Amino acid sequence: MLFTTPLFILVFFPLFFISYFFVRGKAKNWVAILSSIAFYAWGEPVFIAVVLVSIGVDWLLSKWIYKFGNAGKTTSAKIILTIAVTMNLSLLIYYKYTGFLLENINILFSKTAFSPIIWTQIALPIGVSFIVFEKITYLVDVYRRVGKPAINISSYAMYILLFPKLLAGPIVKYHDIEKQLYLRPETLQNISFGLFRFIMGLAKKVLIADPISKISDSIFALPVPTLDVSYAWIGLFCFTLQIYFDFSGYSDMAIGMAKMMGFDLNENFSMPYSAANFTDFWRRWHISLSTWIKSYLYVPLGGNRCGGVRTYFNLVLCFFLSGLWHGASWTYVVWGLYHGFFLAVDKLFWLRISERIPRLLNIMLTFFLVMIGWVFFRANSIGEAISYIFILLKINSSGFASVYINPSTKATIVFAALIIICQPFLPRDGVMMKCTMLFANPNWSCALTFIALIMLTLALLQIAAADFSPFIYFRF
């Protein structure tokens, strides 16, 4: 069950919140847990059983990790942590990477007497990467004494299964919402702003990302040699807009629904296309992932404490793994290495040099380089991505591809582009976050509610008229 389906918007969403606000006390958590299980089981009836069993195992192991750590038996705690993390990573590797690994082994030994390994493709469970990352986060934080284990298994289950963030984040740390699991404010302001945020996220997805995706998909589906430079750039620009509005739209919907329930989830985007360099970009794009990489990969590897060469190696390695996390494909690996390279360049010299360059030029250069990186993210193979980039950089072209763009989609592209272009001149925290304060004012609250009703109507009409289009990050 996905957020943009009529079943969710018109049936699950209203029924859940009516039930949730009807009950009191601890019953609220059980309504949320059971609803989250039903929500996930609708699309993953088999994998939900695996998740539930692993939640129970995690909770027991976290208790032992904390107990042995308190007793000074750090070696025992570390062994249990290693077992727990390995079990969770095994889930991710089995479902997401087994086919990829065997495919590459078969290619590597294809010219030998080695018989190819036959493997039945396994369906990738939706949101498996986000689920595993949160489980590892909880276990590592318990080991580090950043927080204590969940008091009961239902609290831990609530943390993992909370359906607004279950499928595509944002990635949340247990100790960040631990108190909210037991006590959270349920105010009219939270409910109204949460609903507004949800509707704005829905509008981003179905009114901007989905129409634009039709153009980017049609252009990237064409044979690369047939592409004209102008159409190649149109396709790339559309995908650049699509992935931002698609993923940030989901994050808005998740944060909005959680807000209605009384939870405060951390922001996942802060106008990333107004970044002045790659370091700045990763402080703004998928913030929960970049924070996770820093805390649970970069720092444990030594961060920048081990000298220049090791620092650059750590950065590149972290983003190699980040690329692999995004998908079992070499295109994602190259995309991760691409970002790792420019982050290393930032640290090596670019951050110092760029201080002498006007900020707007820095933003334009970063946006251009980020767009080029999206080619690897979107292409079906590395060869296709490289060929596409060659087309982009041609001054003249004899291509003959043609893609029809209807007027409404043109208007959507222009509207989305204007939002991106205006970003450098908007407050750093973004317009959406400023709306939180506006809901405290009755006049503004009424105006924003009216805007939300218009956006909701348009979004529902678009959902009814258009083909279904899943969120991009659900595949990860």
C-alpha positions, 0 to 999 in steps of 0.5 A: 500500500503506497501513499499516493493510491486511492486506497491509502488516501481515501480508506486507510489514512482516514480510518487509521486516524479516526481509530488513533484519536478515538483511543487513549493512553497506551492503546494509541501505540497498539493502534499504530503498531497493528496499523503499521503491520497491516500497512506493510503486510498489504504489499509484503505479506511474507517479509513482514513475518521476517521483520517481526521475528528480527525485531524480537531478536534485536530487542533481546540482543540489545538487552544483552549488549547493554547488560554485558556493557554495564558489567564491564564485559565489553568484549562480550557486548561487542561479540553480541553486537557483531552477531546482531549487525551481521544478522541484519546485514544478512537480510539486506544482502540476501534480498538485495545483493545475492543476484547482483553478486552471483551475476558478477561471479558468473561474468568473472568466470564466464571464460573458464570451465566454471559452471554458471550459478543458477539463481531464482530472482528474489523480489526486493521487499519495499523499504528493506534498506531503511528498515535494516539501517534503523535496526543497526542504528538502534543496536550500535547506539545501545552498544555505544551507550548513546541510549538504553534499550527499549523498555518493552518490545512494543516500543521497539516495534513502534520505532521500526514499524511506524508506517509514515517512515517505514518505506523510505525514511527519513532514517530515525535514531531510537533515542531521538524519538524515545520519549515521543513513544510514550508521551507526545503532544496531540494539538490541533496545530500539530494535526492541521500543520501535519495534514498541510505538510502531507498534502503539500508532499502529495502535490509535489509527487503527483502534480510535479514529479509524476508529469515530469517523469513521463518526459524523463522516462521517454527520453532515457528510454530512447537509444542514446545515439539517436538523442539530440543534445537539447533533448538529452538535456531536457531528459536530464533536467526533468529527472533532476527535478523528478527525483527531488520532488518525488523523494522530498514529496515522500519525506513531506508526507511522512513528516506530516503524518507523523506530526499528526500523530504527535511525532517530530521527525527530522527534516530530510531536505533543505533546498539541496539544489541551492548547495554551493558545493558537494559538502553543502549538498550532502548537508541538504540532500537526504539529510538522514542518510548523510548523517547516518553515513557520518555517524556509523561509517565515516567516524568509525573508519577514522573520519578525518583523524588519520591524516589526509590520504586516509581521510579522502579514502574514508570519504570515497569508501563511505560514498562507494557504500552509499551508492551500493546501498541505493541499488545492486547495480554498478551504475549506483556504485559509480554514482556514489564514487562520483560524489565521494570524489567531489567530496574529497576534492572539497576537502583537498582544496575546493572549499578554500578556493570557492570562498573567492567565487560569488556564491551564485556561481558556486551554486550553478557549478554544483548544480551542473555537476550534480546533474551530471551525476544523476545520469549514472543514477538514472541510466541502465548501464555505465556504458549508457551513462557515459554515452549519454554524458558525451551527448550532453557535452556535444556542441553540435549534434545530428541526433533525430529523436523527438519527444512530444511534450504537452502544454500542461507538462510544459507548465509543470516543468516551468513551475518546478524550474522556477521553484529551483531557480528561486531557492538561493534567494529563499530562507535557508530553512525553506518555505515548508518549515516556516509554515509551522509558525504560520499555523499559530496565527488563525488568519494564516492557518485559514489561508494555508488550509484553503491552499491545502484543499485546492492542492488536495483536490488537484492531486486527487484529480491527477491520481484518478486520471493518471497511471500509477507511479511509485516513489523512486526511493521505494526500490531501495 
